[in-house]
Amino acid sequence: MKPFLYFFKQLYLYSGKKLYINVFGMVFIGLLDGIGLLLLIPVINYSGIVNFHAEGTSFNKPLLYLQQLFDSLGGLAFVLVVFIFINILQSFLQRMITIENVKIQHGFSKSLRREIYRDLLYANWDFYVRRRKTDIINTITAELGRVSAGINTLVQLMASMIFTVIQVAIAFMLSPTITMFVLGSGLILSVFSRGFIRRSRMLGSRTSEIGQSFLAGITDSFNGMKEIKSNTLERSRVEWSHTITQRMYDEQLEYTTLKTASQFYYKSASAVLIAIFIFLSVQLFNAQAAQLMLIIIIFGRLWPRVTGIQASMEQIAATIPALESVIQLKKESQTAREQENFTNSEPIVIEKGIECKKVFFRYNKKANTYAMKNIDVFFPSNCMTAVIGKSGAGKSTLVDLLMGLNRPERGEILLDGIQLTERNLHSLRRSISYVPQDPFLFNTTVRENLSLIQPNASEDQLWDALRFAAADDFVKRLPQGLDTLIGDRGIRLSGGERQRLVLARAILREPTILVLDEATSALDSENETNIQEALEKLKGKMTIIIIAHRLSTIRNADQVIVLDKGEIIQQGEFRDLAKEQRGMFNHLLKQQIKLSL
Ligand SMILES: Nc1ncnc2c1ncn2[C@@H]1O[C@H](COP(=O)(O)OP(=O)(O)OP(=O)(O)O)[C@@H](O)[C@H]1O
């Protein structure tokens, strides 16, 4: 129950005194219910079924005074008026408490969702490198939904327990012996119930695991639909869906079988116990008729609650794995938190340049292979530096280090001689515009995709940025121009159009550092030349770091860095490197010239 206690504490931290007020309200409703029950005594008396005066047991004596009071106030009519009043008050309070409880539960879920989403956004890049995205999505959608339902059950369980305690106390007042007997029976039942709870928890783990696999599989299918269609993989995906949905079906069935089995077990055992209890009450405990009738009523009402408690506990146990994964995600994202203060940082102005000093980096701290080894390099401000190398050489890793996404394991990154740390990280990022290999666009209009980065950009600024990225012509030709919807990840645009739009977005931000990671790879030579010319104009105004496989793209770079297996093997001006006959650069250049012929 540790995870639920954790959440209970969180629930209290969220709702504060309100939780206590609600618990108190529930206690009060329980008491009103008990009073309503006790009122049955005079009703029974007035009905003539049982005569309290004649029975004269110790249990009746305190009630005799009440009876006389009721007699003097109007007899049965008065009792019934009080009965109606208590029931209306109880229903009214019940309604209020239910609404307040829902406010607490859903308010808590809302704040939990917000907190986790915020923590996830502020978590460092390493956090994402290590995790499957669909697992995170599954946790913050499906698992969090289950937790929400679990909290609801928890609050209901709390209400049921309070109700039960009060009713048992009343029963105890009426007959301690019988109550102790019933409680003892309940205790025996609860020992057996532990098996059901354990199995529910096990099934809950399976629900989480199947949910995760399902979401991951479905996401992969839709992301890779082109591959599926072009490689006729439909059949294997259909088979996968059959297998996983069958597992879902089996798991749900098993859960229901378990739940109904426990309910069956409880109800049957209750029937047997009630029969034994009535028999013993009459035969051994010599219970009086009125007393017996009341206790039967109380326990008759209580048993469904007790079985309800059992069902709630099973449901909560099944939710615990979801809860654990939510807690785990929350803790991990908090531990991976990047910076404390995001809002107050201003973009940094780097006068001289960015330097990597003896930088080492590995993705897997346990492996021997380094993605970056002993990197010593300087990126002068307002110059264009090109990073080239074979696939897997470490170009993107180096750029990620410069942006503070990857953190050096050894060595340091210096901004004008000042170490890049958590403190200046956000300022650095605010001055960078980054265009990745695989550009991301939101499923909305061209305009919204652009203004996302610069909400106050004027129409002229938008078109200037589009012109820079050689994207103005195609945007003008779109059916609704800037207001055309471009589909999921910009699917209604060509690869080159997407790249140009993302480039325009990057420029709109007016960065002081522009990072292009294979940002023009999908462009035809005409558009690439246009962008090269535009970048040429930016030289001297902004620091440009460009990764490119096509060496023609970086002809005008001030400095070229050649990477191989995570190390810098050549560094210098384009022309100088081209002259080094044995160098990797010359080799790559010759290969590209050969290919273009
Ligand atoms: N998230 C990751 N987890 C583990 N290893 C990674 C990860 N990303 C990259 N690597 C490894 O680090 C090395 C450098 O990768 P990187 O992406 O920086 O190369 P690259 O030069 O940009 O390649 P490409 O030109 O193909 O994009 C490669 O060996 C790659 O397998």
The ligand as an SDF file (V2000), in Angstrom:
LIG
                    3D

 31 33  0  0  0  0  0  0  0  0999 V2000
   20.5510    7.9910  -28.8500 N   0  0  0  0  0  0  0  0  0  0  0  0
   21.6530    7.2710  -29.0460 C   0  0  0  0  0  0  0  0  0  0  0  0
   21.9190    6.2320  -28.2450 N   0  0  0  0  0  0  0  0  0  0  0  0
   23.0360    5.4880  -28.4370 C   0  0  0  0  0  0  0  0  0  0  0  0
   23.9250    5.7200  -29.4010 N   0  0  0  0  0  0  0  0  0  0  0  0
   23.7110    6.7300  -30.2420 C   0  0  0  0  0  0  0  0  0  0  0  0
   22.5590    7.5560  -30.1020 C   0  0  0  0  0  0  0  0  0  0  0  0
   22.6000    8.4930  -31.0820 N   0  0  0  0  0  0  0  0  0  0  0  0
   23.7270    8.2480  -31.7840 C   0  0  0  0  0  0  0  0  0  0  0  0
   24.3840    7.2080  -31.2880 N   0  0  0  0  0  0  0  0  0  0  0  0
   25.6670    6.6620  -31.7680 C   0  0  0  0  0  0  0  0  0  0  0  0
   26.6530    7.6770  -31.7130 O   0  0  0  0  0  0  0  0  0  0  0  0
   27.4460    7.6770  -32.8700 C   0  0  0  0  0  0  0  0  0  0  0  0
   27.3940    9.0540  -33.5520 C   0  0  0  0  0  0  0  0  0  0  0  0
   26.0710    9.2780  -33.9890 O   0  0  0  0  0  0  0  0  0  0  0  0
   25.6460   10.6260  -34.7000 P   0  0  0  0  0  0  0  0  0  0  0  0
   24.1750   10.6070  -34.8690 O   0  0  0  0  0  0  0  0  0  0  0  0
   26.2340   11.7560  -33.9720 O   0  0  0  0  0  0  0  0  0  0  0  0
   26.3520   10.4770  -36.1170 O   0  0  0  0  0  0  0  0  0  0  0  0
   26.2410   11.3880  -37.3820 P   0  0  0  0  0  0  0  0  0  0  0  0
   27.6390   11.6490  -37.8200 O   0  0  0  0  0  0  0  0  0  0  0  0
   25.3950   12.5580  -37.1170 O   0  0  0  0  0  0  0  0  0  0  0  0
   25.5370   10.3850  -38.3880 O   0  0  0  0  0  0  0  0  0  0  0  0
   24.5710   10.6720  -39.6240 P   0  0  0  0  0  0  0  0  0  0  0  0
   25.3450   11.4170  -40.6230 O   0  0  0  0  0  0  0  0  0  0  0  0
   24.2320    9.2970  -40.0870 O   0  0  0  0  0  0  0  0  0  0  0  0
   23.4000   11.4210  -39.0830 O   0  0  0  0  0  0  0  0  0  0  0  0
   26.9330    6.5520  -33.7480 C   0  0  0  0  0  0  0  0  0  0  0  0
   27.7630    5.4340  -33.5600 O   0  0  0  0  0  0  0  0  0  0  0  0
   25.5540    6.2600  -33.2290 C   0  0  0  0  0  0  0  0  0  0  0  0
   25.2410    4.9000  -33.3620 O   0  0  0  0  0  0  0  0  0  0  0  0
  1  2  1  0
  2  3  1  0
  2  7  2  0
  3  4  2  0
  4  5  1  0
  5  6  2  0
  6  7  1  0
  6 10  1  0
  7  8  1  0
  8  9  2  0
  9 10  1  0
 10 11  1  0
 11 12  1  0
 11 30  1  0
 12 13  1  0
 13 14  1  0
 13 28  1  0
 14 15  1  0
 15 16  1  0
 16 17  2  0
 16 18  1  0
 16 19  1  0
 19 20  1  0
 20 21  2  0
 20 22  1  0
 20 23  1  0
 23 24  1  0
 24 25  2  0
 24 26  1  0
 24 27  1  0
 28 29  1  0
 28 30  1  0
 30 31  1  0
M  END
$$$$
